[in-house]
Amino acid sequence: REELGLFEEQFDNPIKIGAIMGISYFVGSFTPIIPYFFTTSWVALIASLLIGIGSLFTLGAGKTKLTKTHWLKSGLETMGIGTAAAAIGYLLGSLASWIT
């Protein structure tokens, strides 16, 4: 079996993986809304955008521990893709509200 590269599949505990995903989702989605608890809407919006963009950069730079790429390149790439996705989502939402 080893000569053919066949190994028994091993799976992680699905409850553990689910808990990790749930906690990660909660932290990632809660962090940008924190400014709305403490300040007015426009200030909170700017703070939320900065927190979100900073979090994307930090996540991209942090993943280099696994990918072995340059931290700055990875951070900027993740930040750019996430920011572009948010901008496109905002524009599509604005377009949809304009149409209806």
N, CA, C and O atoms as a printed pandas DataFrame, in Angstrom:
     atom_number atom_name residue_name chain_id  residue_number  x_coord  y_coord  z_coord
0              1         N          ARG        A               1    0.815   -1.188    0.000
1              2        CA          ARG        A               1    0.000    0.000    0.000
2              3         C          ARG        A               1    0.862    1.257    0.000
3              4         O          ARG        A               1    0.551    2.220   -0.700
4              5         N          GLU        A               2    1.935    1.258    0.772
5              6        CA          GLU        A               2    2.790    2.443    0.817
6              7         C          GLU        A               2    3.472    2.696   -0.513
7              8         O          GLU        A               2    3.630    3.845   -0.926
8              9         N          GLU        A               3    3.881    1.620   -1.189
9             10        CA          GLU        A               3    4.560    1.772   -2.475
10            11         C          GLU        A               3    3.668    2.449   -3.507
11            12         O          GLU        A               3    4.154    3.169   -4.379
12            13         N          LEU        A               4    2.371    2.218   -3.408
13            14        CA          LEU        A               4    1.423    2.810   -4.350
14            15         C          LEU        A               4    0.927    4.185   -3.891
15            16         O          LEU        A               4    0.167    4.847   -4.598
16            17         N          GLY        A               5    1.362    4.599   -2.715
17            18        CA          GLY        A               5    0.925    5.891   -2.193
18            19         C          GLY        A               5   -0.482    5.867   -1.632
19            20         O          GLY        A               5   -1.136    6.905   -1.535
20            21         N          LEU        A               6   -0.953    4.675   -1.259
21            22        CA          LEU        A               6   -2.301    4.547   -0.717
22            23         C          LEU        A               6   -2.227    4.554    0.805
23            24         O          LEU        A               6   -1.513    3.751    1.405
24            25         N          PHE        A               7   -2.952    5.443    1.408
25            26        CA          PHE        A               7   -2.989    5.544    2.859
26            27         C          PHE        A               7   -4.441    5.623    3.297
27            28         O          PHE        A               7   -5.309    6.065    2.545
28            29         N          GLU        A               8   -4.685    5.194    4.504
29            30        CA          GLU        A               8   -6.031    5.334    5.044
30            31         C          GLU        A               8   -6.312    6.810    5.273
31            32         O          GLU        A               8   -5.471    7.549    5.786
32            33         N          GLU        A               9   -7.506    7.223    4.883
33            34        CA          GLU        A               9   -7.869    8.624    5.065
34            35         C          GLU        A               9   -8.127    8.897    6.533
35            36         O          GLU        A               9   -8.729    8.090    7.242
36            37         N          GLN        A              10   -7.659   10.047    6.968
37            38        CA          GLN        A              10   -7.907   10.469    8.335
38            39         C          GLN        A              10   -8.667   11.786    8.283
39            40         O          GLN        A              10   -8.304   12.700    7.543
40            41         N          PHE        A              11   -9.716   11.867    9.071
41            42        CA          PHE        A              11  -10.531   13.066    9.108
42            43         C          PHE        A              11  -10.449   13.690   10.492
43            44         O          PHE        A              11  -10.423   12.994   11.507
44            45         N          ASP        A              12  -10.410   15.023   10.510
45            46        CA          ASP        A              12  -10.438   15.724   11.784
46            47         C          ASP        A              12  -11.844   15.643   12.369
47            48         O          ASP        A              12  -12.814   15.361   11.664
48            49         N          ASN        A              13  -11.931   15.892   13.652
49            50        CA          ASN        A              13  -13.203   15.884   14.353
50            51         C          ASN        A              13  -14.109   16.974   13.767
51            52         O          ASN        A              13  -13.752   18.150   13.827
52            53         N          PRO        A              14  -15.271   16.619   13.203
53            54        CA          PRO        A              14  -16.127   17.623   12.576
54            55         C          PRO        A              14  -16.680   18.650   13.560
55            56         O          PRO        A              14  -16.939   19.790   13.176
56            57         N          ILE        A              15  -16.865   18.270   14.809
57            58        CA          ILE        A              15  -17.344   19.227   15.807
58            59         C          ILE        A              15  -16.276   20.281   16.065
59            60         O          ILE        A              15  -16.581   21.469   16.167
60            61         N          LYS        A              16  -15.032   19.848   16.169
61            62        CA          LYS        A              16  -13.928   20.782   16.385
62            63         C          LYS        A              16  -13.784   21.726   15.192
63            64         O          LYS        A              16  -13.642   22.935   15.374
64            65         N          ILE        A              17  -13.820   21.189   13.988
65            66        CA          ILE        A              17  -13.689   22.008   12.783
66            67         C          ILE        A              17  -14.858   22.985   12.682
67            68         O          ILE        A              17  -14.667   24.149   12.331
68            69         N          GLY        A              18  -16.068   22.514   12.990
69            70        CA          GLY        A              18  -17.245   23.385   12.964
70            71         C          GLY        A              18  -17.146   24.509   13.976
71            72         O          GLY        A              18  -17.517   25.646   13.685
72            73         N          ALA        A              19  -16.644   24.196   15.173
73            74        CA          ALA        A              19  -16.481   25.223   16.201
74            75         C          ALA        A              19  -15.447   26.260   15.777
75            76         O          ALA        A              19  -15.652   27.458   15.973
76            77         N          ILE        A              20  -14.350   25.812   15.202
77            78        CA          ILE        A              20  -13.321   26.742   14.728
78            79         C          ILE        A              20  -13.894   27.658   13.649
79            80         O          ILE        A              20  -13.666   28.867   13.672
80            81         N          MET        A              21  -14.634   27.085   12.709
81            82        CA          MET        A              21  -15.236   27.887   11.637
82            83         C          MET        A              21  -16.252   28.881   12.199
83            84         O          MET        A              21  -16.282   30.040   11.786
84            85         N          GLY        A              22  -17.076   28.433   13.131
85            86        CA          GLY        A              22  -18.086   29.313   13.717
86            87         C          GLY        A              22  -17.477   30.475   14.475
87            88         O          GLY        A              22  -17.919   31.615   14.330
88            89         N          ILE        A              23  -16.464   30.195   15.282
89            90        CA          ILE        A              23  -15.792   31.253   16.038
90            91         C          ILE        A              23  -15.083   32.213   15.089
91            92         O          ILE        A              23  -15.133   33.428   15.282
92            93         N          SER        A              24  -14.430   31.678   14.076
93            94        CA          SER        A              24  -13.742   32.530   13.096
94            95         C          SER        A              24  -14.730   33.433   12.370
95            96         O          SER        A              24  -14.464   34.618   12.170
96            97         N          TYR        A              25  -15.856   32.878   11.982
97            98        CA          TYR        A              25  -16.882   33.667   11.295
98            99         C          TYR        A              25  -17.404   34.776   12.205
99           100         O          TYR        A              25  -17.559   35.917   11.770
100          101         N          PHE        A              26  -17.676   34.439   13.473
101          102        CA          PHE        A              26  -18.186   35.431   14.418
102          103         C          PHE        A              26  -17.193   36.565   14.617
103          104         O          PHE        A              26  -17.566   37.736   14.541
104          105         N          VAL        A              27  -15.936   36.230   14.872
105          106        CA          VAL        A              27  -14.915   37.261   15.094
106          107         C          VAL        A              27  -14.740   38.116   13.844
107          108         O          VAL        A              27  -14.658   39.342   13.930
108          109         N          GLY        A              28  -14.683   37.469   12.689
109          110        CA          GLY        A              28  -14.487   38.204   11.442
110          111         C          GLY        A              28  -15.640   39.115   11.088
111          112         O          GLY        A              28  -15.431   40.178   10.503
112          113         N          SER        A              29  -16.852   38.718   11.432
113          114        CA          SER        A              29  -18.004   39.546   11.085
114          115         C          SER        A              29  -18.330   40.568   12.168
115          116         O          SER        A              29  -18.924   41.604   11.868
116          117         N          PHE        A              30  -17.962   40.306   13.409
117          118        CA          PHE        A              30  -18.273   41.223   14.504
118          119         C          PHE        A              30  -17.292   42.386   14.585
119          120         O          PHE        A              30  -17.682   43.501   14.933
120          121         N          THR        A              31  -16.043   42.143   14.272
121          122        CA          THR        A              31  -15.006   43.170   14.416
122          123         C          THR        A              31  -15.330   44.464   13.670
123          124         O          THR        A              31  -15.194   45.534   14.262
124          125         N          PRO        A              32  -15.748   44.426   12.408
125          126        CA          PRO        A              32  -16.017   45.689   11.713
126          127         C          PRO        A              32  -17.243   46.454   12.217
127          128         O          PRO        A              32  -17.369   47.642   11.922
128          129         N          ILE        A              33  -18.150   45.818   12.966
129          130        CA          ILE        A              33  -19.322   46.559   13.433
130          131         C          ILE        A              33  -19.124   47.178   14.813
131          132         O          ILE        A              33  -20.000   47.903   15.285
132          133         N          ILE        A              34  -18.018   46.915   15.459
133          134        CA          ILE        A              34  -17.753   47.478   16.784
134          135         C          ILE        A              34  -17.845   49.006   16.796
135          136         O          ILE        A              34  -18.421   49.550   17.739
136          137         N          PRO        A              35  -17.309   49.735   15.800
137          138        CA          PRO        A              35  -17.404   51.206   15.857
138          139         C          PRO        A              35  -18.837   51.735   15.930
139          140         O          PRO        A              35  -19.057   52.822   16.464
140          141         N          TYR        A              36  -19.795   51.009   15.416
141          142        CA          TYR        A              36  -21.185   51.473   15.428
142          143         C          TYR        A              36  -21.776   51.516   16.838
143          144         O          TYR        A              36  -22.797   52.170   17.053
144          145         N          PHE        A              37  -21.162   50.841   17.791
145          146        CA          PHE        A              37  -21.623   50.888   19.169
146          147         C          PHE        A              37  -21.149   52.145   19.890
147          148         O          PHE        A              37  -21.681   52.489   20.946
148          149         N          PHE        A              38  -20.161   52.830   19.337
149          150        CA          PHE        A              38  -19.516   53.909   20.072
150          151         C          PHE        A              38  -19.580   55.286   19.424
151          152         O          PHE        A              38  -19.258   56.274   20.084
152          153         N          THR        A              39  -19.977   55.394   18.175
153          154        CA          THR        A              39  -19.903   56.694   17.512
154          155         C          THR        A              39  -21.004   56.841   16.466
155          156         O          THR        A              39  -21.802   55.929   16.247
156          157         N          THR        A              40  -21.028   58.004   15.828
157          158        CA          THR        A              40  -22.057   58.295   14.830
158          159         C          THR        A              40  -21.825   57.494   13.555
159          160         O          THR        A              40  -20.776   56.877   13.372
160          161         N          SER        A              41  -22.817   57.515   12.685
161          162        CA          SER        A              41  -22.794   56.622   11.528
162          163         C          SER        A              41  -21.635   56.869   10.568
163          164         O          SER        A              41  -20.999   55.906   10.139
164          165         N          TRP        A              42  -21.332   58.130   10.208
165          166        CA          TRP        A              42  -20.258   58.366    9.234
166          167         C          TRP        A              42  -18.883   58.045    9.803
167          168         O          TRP        A              42  -18.036   57.473    9.118
168          169         N          VAL        A              43  -18.670   58.412   11.046
169          170        CA          VAL        A              43  -17.391   58.088   11.693
170          171         C          VAL        A              43  -17.262   56.572   11.838
171          172         O          VAL        A              43  -16.192   56.004   11.617
172          173         N          ALA        A              44  -18.358   55.933   12.208
173          174        CA          ALA        A              44  -18.347   54.472   12.352
174          175         C          ALA        A              44  -18.099   53.791   11.012
175          176         O          ALA        A              44  -17.407   52.775   10.950
176          177         N          LEU        A              45  -18.662   54.346    9.940
177          178        CA          LEU        A              45  -18.453   53.763    8.615
178          179         C          LEU        A              45  -16.981   53.808    8.226
179          180         O          LEU        A              45  -16.428   52.813    7.758
180          181         N          ILE        A              46  -16.349   54.961    8.419
181          182        CA          ILE        A              46  -14.922   55.094    8.083
182          183         C          ILE        A              46  -14.087   54.157    8.953
183          184         O          ILE        A              46  -13.196   53.470    8.453
184          185         N          ALA        A              47  -14.377   54.130   10.257
185          186        CA          ALA        A              47  -13.634   53.243   11.158
186          187         C          ALA        A              47  -13.839   51.784   10.771
187          188         O          ALA        A              47  -12.895   50.994   10.796
188          189         N          SER        A              48  -15.060   51.429   10.416
189          190        CA          SER        A              48  -15.356   50.055   10.013
190          191         C          SER        A              48  -14.601   49.673    8.749
191          192         O          SER        A              48  -14.062   48.570    8.655
192          193         N          LEU        A              49  -14.560   50.578    7.780
193          194        CA          LEU        A              49  -13.799   50.316    6.556
194          195         C          LEU        A              49  -12.318   50.115    6.856
195          196         O          LEU        A              49  -11.692   49.195    6.330
196          197         N          LEU        A              50  -11.764   50.973    7.699
197          198        CA          LEU        A              50  -10.344   50.852    8.041
198          199         C          LEU        A              50  -10.056   49.558    8.798
199          200         O          LEU        A              50   -9.045   48.901    8.553
200          201         N          ILE        A              51  -10.946   49.199    9.715
201          202        CA          ILE        A              51  -10.768   47.943   10.451
202          203         C          ILE        A              51  -10.852   46.753    9.498
203          204         O          ILE        A              51  -10.049   45.824    9.586
204          205         N          GLY        A              52  -11.819   46.782    8.596
205          206        CA          GLY        A              52  -11.976   45.686    7.640
206          207         C          GLY        A              52  -10.778   45.546    6.717
207          208         O          GLY        A              52  -10.284   44.441    6.492
208          209         N          ILE        A              53  -10.312   46.671    6.184
209          210        CA          ILE        A              53   -9.152   46.641    5.287
210          211         C          ILE        A              53   -7.902   46.196    6.043
211          212         O          ILE        A              53   -7.105   45.410    5.532
212          213         N          GLY        A              54   -7.738   46.704    7.260
213          214        CA          GLY        A              54   -6.596   46.288    8.076
214          215         C          GLY        A              54   -6.646   44.809    8.429
215          216         O          GLY        A              54   -5.618   44.131    8.449
216          217         N          SER        A              55   -7.840   44.317    8.706
217          218        CA          SER        A              55   -7.998   42.891    9.013
218          219         C          SER        A              55   -7.672   42.025    7.807
219          220         O          SER        A              55   -7.043   40.975    7.940
220          221         N          LEU        A              56   -8.101   42.468    6.625
221          222        CA          LEU        A              56   -7.781   41.720    5.406
222          223         C          LEU        A              56   -6.271   41.665    5.183
223          224         O          LEU        A              56   -5.724   40.618    4.839
224          225         N          PHE        A              57   -5.605   42.802    5.380
225          226        CA          PHE        A              57   -4.151   42.815    5.210
226          227         C          PHE        A              57   -3.486   41.883    6.223
227          228         O          PHE        A              57   -2.596   41.109    5.872
228          229         N          THR        A              58   -3.921   41.960    7.474
229          230        CA          THR        A              58   -3.338   41.117    8.522
230          231         C          THR        A              58   -3.559   39.637    8.230
231          232         O          THR        A              58   -2.653   38.823    8.411
232          233         N          LEU        A              59   -4.750   39.291    7.783
233          234        CA          LEU        A              59   -5.039   37.901    7.423
234          235         C          LEU        A              59   -4.152   37.442    6.273
235          236         O          LEU        A              59   -3.604   36.341    6.310
236          237         N          GLY        A              60   -4.011   38.281    5.253
237          238        CA          GLY        A              60   -3.157   37.936    4.110
238          239         C          GLY        A              60   -1.700   37.801    4.499
239          240         O          GLY        A              60   -1.010   36.889    4.044
240          241         N          ALA        A              61   -1.227   38.717    5.348
241          242        CA          ALA        A              61    0.166   38.640    5.791
242          243         C          ALA        A              61    0.378   37.428    6.693
243          244         O          ALA        A              61    1.435   36.797    6.654
244          245         N          GLY        A              62   -0.627   37.104    7.506
245          246        CA          GLY        A              62   -0.510   35.966    8.416
246          247         C          GLY        A              62   -0.516   34.618    7.720
247          248         O          GLY        A              62    0.084   33.660    8.207
248          249         N          LYS        A              63   -1.192   34.540    6.582
249          250        CA          LYS        A              63   -1.259   33.242    5.901
250          251         C          LYS        A              63    0.081   32.829    5.299
251          252         O          LYS        A              63    0.231   31.694    4.847
252          253         N          THR        A              64    1.051   33.733    5.289
253          254        CA          THR        A              64    2.361   33.391    4.731
254          255         C          THR        A              64    3.094   32.357    5.578
255          256         O          THR        A              64    4.067   31.754    5.125
256          257         N          LYS        A              65    2.629   32.153    6.801
257          258        CA          LYS        A              65    3.200   31.079    7.624
258          259         C          LYS        A              65    2.946   29.724    6.961
259          260         O          LYS        A              65    3.741   28.795    7.100
260          261         N          LEU        A              66    1.836   29.627    6.243
261          262        CA          LEU        A              66    1.493   28.378    5.558
262          263         C          LEU        A              66    1.948   28.367    4.106
263          264         O          LEU        A              66    2.387   27.334    3.602
264          265         N          THR        A              67    1.847   29.506    3.431
265          266        CA          THR        A              67    2.121   29.537    1.991
266          267         C          THR        A              67    3.575   29.821    1.648
267          268         O          THR        A              67    3.995   29.589    0.514
268          269         N          LYS        A              68    4.343   30.313    2.597
269          270        CA          LYS        A              68    5.772   30.611    2.404
270          271         C          LYS        A              68    6.018   31.651    1.306
271          272         O          LYS        A              68    7.048   31.621    0.632
272          273         N          THR        A              69    5.061   32.571    1.132
273          274        CA          THR        A              69    5.260   33.670    0.190
274          275         C          THR        A              69    5.649   34.916    0.972
275          276         O          THR        A              69    5.645   34.903    2.203
276          277         N          HIS        A              70    5.984   35.987    0.269
277          278        CA          HIS        A              70    6.371   37.230    0.932
278          279         C          HIS        A              70    5.148   37.837    1.616
279          280         O          HIS        A              70    4.079   37.931    1.014
280          281         N          TRP        A              71    5.306   38.246    2.872
281          282        CA          TRP        A              71    4.174   38.712    3.663
282          283         C          TRP        A              71    3.527   39.970    3.093
283          284         O          TRP        A              71    2.303   40.103    3.131
284          285         N          LEU        A              72    4.321   40.888    2.568
285          286        CA          LEU        A              72    3.763   42.134    2.044
286          287         C          LEU        A              72    2.929   41.871    0.791
287          288         O          LEU        A              72    1.831   42.407    0.641
288          289         N          LYS        A              73    3.455   41.053   -0.095
289          290        CA          LYS        A              73    2.725   40.717   -1.322
290          291         C          LYS        A              73    1.409   40.020   -0.991
291          292         O          LYS        A              73    0.363   40.363   -1.543
292          293         N          SER        A              74    1.463   39.056   -0.102
293          294        CA          SER        A              74    0.267   38.309    0.265
294          295         C          SER        A              74   -0.750   39.206    0.968
295          296         O          SER        A              74   -1.950   39.112    0.709
296          297         N          GLY        A              75   -0.271   40.071    1.852
297          298        CA          GLY        A              75   -1.165   40.987    2.558
298          299         C          GLY        A              75   -1.857   41.951    1.614
299          300         O          GLY        A              75   -3.064   42.169    1.716
300          301         N          LEU        A              76   -1.099   42.527    0.697
301          302        CA          LEU        A              76   -1.679   43.463   -0.266
302          303         C          LEU        A              76   -2.643   42.757   -1.215
303          304         O          LEU        A              76   -3.676   43.314   -1.585
304          305         N          GLU        A              77   -2.304   41.541   -1.602
305          306        CA          GLU        A              77   -3.177   40.776   -2.500
306          307         C          GLU        A              77   -4.519   40.481   -1.841
307          308         O          GLU        A              77   -5.570   40.701   -2.442
308          309         N          THR        A              78   -4.487   39.987   -0.614
309          310        CA          THR        A              78   -5.722   39.681    0.103
310          311         C          THR        A              78   -6.526   40.950    0.356
311          312         O          THR        A              78   -7.749   40.954    0.209
312          313         N          MET        A              79   -5.845   42.019    0.733
313          314        CA          MET        A              79   -6.513   43.288    0.971
314          315         C          MET        A              79   -7.168   43.803   -0.313
315          316         O          MET        A              79   -8.302   44.281   -0.284
316          317         N          GLY        A              80   -6.464   43.706   -1.424
317          318        CA          GLY        A              80   -7.002   44.176   -2.697
318          319         C          GLY        A              80   -8.211   43.384   -3.154
319          320         O          GLY        A              80   -9.210   43.960   -3.584
320          321         N          ILE        A              81   -8.125   42.069   -3.062
321          322        CA          ILE        A              81   -9.242   41.219   -3.490
322          323         C          ILE        A              81  -10.460   41.442   -2.593
323          324         O          ILE        A              81  -11.584   41.556   -3.083
324          325         N          GLY        A              82  -10.236   41.503   -1.295
325          326        CA          GLY        A              82  -11.352   41.722   -0.369
326          327         C          GLY        A              82  -11.988   43.085   -0.533
327          328         O          GLY        A              82  -13.211   43.212   -0.482
328          329         N          THR        A              83  -11.170   44.106   -0.729
329          330        CA          THR        A              83  -11.689   45.457   -0.921
330          331         C          THR        A              83  -12.455   45.556   -2.234
331          332         O          THR        A              83  -13.513   46.182   -2.292
332          333         N          ALA        A              84  -11.927   44.943   -3.284
333          334        CA          ALA        A              84  -12.628   44.949   -4.574
334          335         C          ALA        A              84  -13.964   44.218   -4.466
335          336         O          ALA        A              84  -14.965   44.680   -5.014
336          337         N          ALA        A              85  -13.990   43.094   -3.773
337          338        CA          ALA        A              85  -15.239   42.344   -3.600
338          339         C          ALA        A              85  -16.263   43.169   -2.829
339          340         O          ALA        A              85  -17.444   43.170   -3.174
340          341         N          ALA        A              86  -15.822   43.867   -1.793
341          342        CA          ALA        A              86  -16.738   44.712   -1.022
342          343         C          ALA        A              86  -17.270   45.863   -1.869
343          344         O          ALA        A              86  -18.456   46.188   -1.804
344          345         N          ALA        A              87  -16.399   46.479   -2.661
345          346        CA          ALA        A              87  -16.818   47.592   -3.515
346          347         C          ALA        A              87  -17.820   47.126   -4.569
347          348         O          ALA        A              87  -18.813   47.806   -4.826
348          349         N          ILE        A              88  -17.566   45.980   -5.173
349          350        CA          ILE        A              88  -18.491   45.447   -6.180
350          351         C          ILE        A              88  -19.839   45.111   -5.534
351          352         O          ILE        A              88  -20.892   45.392   -6.106
352          353         N          GLY        A              89  -19.802   44.517   -4.355
353          354        CA          GLY        A              89  -21.045   44.217   -3.640
354          355         C          GLY        A              89  -21.827   45.473   -3.307
355          356         O          GLY        A              89  -23.051   45.499   -3.431
356          357         N          TYR        A              90  -21.124   46.513   -2.886
357          358        CA          TYR        A              90  -21.778   47.787   -2.577
358          359         C          TYR        A              90  -22.399   48.393   -3.830
359          360         O          TYR        A              90  -23.534   48.867   -3.799
360          361         N          LEU        A              91  -21.654   48.378   -4.930
361          362        CA          LEU        A              91  -22.169   48.940   -6.182
362          363         C          LEU        A              91  -23.378   48.163   -6.696
363          364         O          LEU        A              91  -24.350   48.764   -7.154
364          365         N          LEU        A              92  -23.327   46.848   -6.625
365          366        CA          LEU        A              92  -24.473   46.041   -7.057
366          367         C          LEU        A              92  -25.693   46.278   -6.166
367          368         O          LEU        A              92  -26.823   46.315   -6.652
368          369         N          GLY        A              93  -25.461   46.436   -4.870
369          370        CA          GLY        A              93  -26.565   46.749   -3.962
370          371         C          GLY        A              93  -27.172   48.106   -4.257
371          372         O          GLY        A              93  -28.392   48.267   -4.220
372          373         N          SER        A              94  -26.326   49.080   -4.549
373          374        CA          SER        A              94  -26.821   50.411   -4.915
374          375         C          SER        A              94  -27.601   50.359   -6.217
375          376         O          SER        A              94  -28.644   51.000   -6.351
376          377         N          LEU        A              95  -27.096   49.600   -7.169
377          378        CA          LEU        A              95  -27.779   49.450   -8.448
378          379         C          LEU        A              95  -29.135   48.770   -8.258
379          380         O          LEU        A              95  -30.127   49.178   -8.863
380          381         N          ALA        A              96  -29.176   47.747   -7.431
381          382        CA          ALA        A              96  -30.432   47.036   -7.185
382          383         C          ALA        A              96  -31.455   47.943   -6.511
383          384         O          ALA        A              96  -32.639   47.886   -6.843
384          385         N          SER        A              97  -31.020   48.778   -5.572
385          386        CA          SER        A              97  -31.966   49.681   -4.917
386          387         C          SER        A              97  -32.424   50.784   -5.868
387          388         O          SER        A              97  -33.535   51.297   -5.731
388          389         N          TRP        A              98  -31.589   51.149   -6.820
389          390        CA          TRP        A              98  -31.953   52.166   -7.803
390          391         C          TRP        A              98  -32.984   51.619   -8.785
391          392         O          TRP        A              98  -33.875   52.343   -9.229
392          393         N          ILE        A              99  -32.858   50.333   -9.121
393          394        CA          ILE        A              99  -33.767   49.704  -10.079
394          395         C          ILE        A              99  -35.154   49.503   -9.470
395          396         O          ILE        A              99  -36.162   49.691  -10.151
396          397         N          THR        A             100  -35.210   49.123   -8.198
397          398        CA          THR        A             100  -36.509   48.813   -7.585
398          399         C          THR        A             100  -37.202   50.006   -7.014
399          400         O          THR        A             100  -38.300   49.881   -6.472
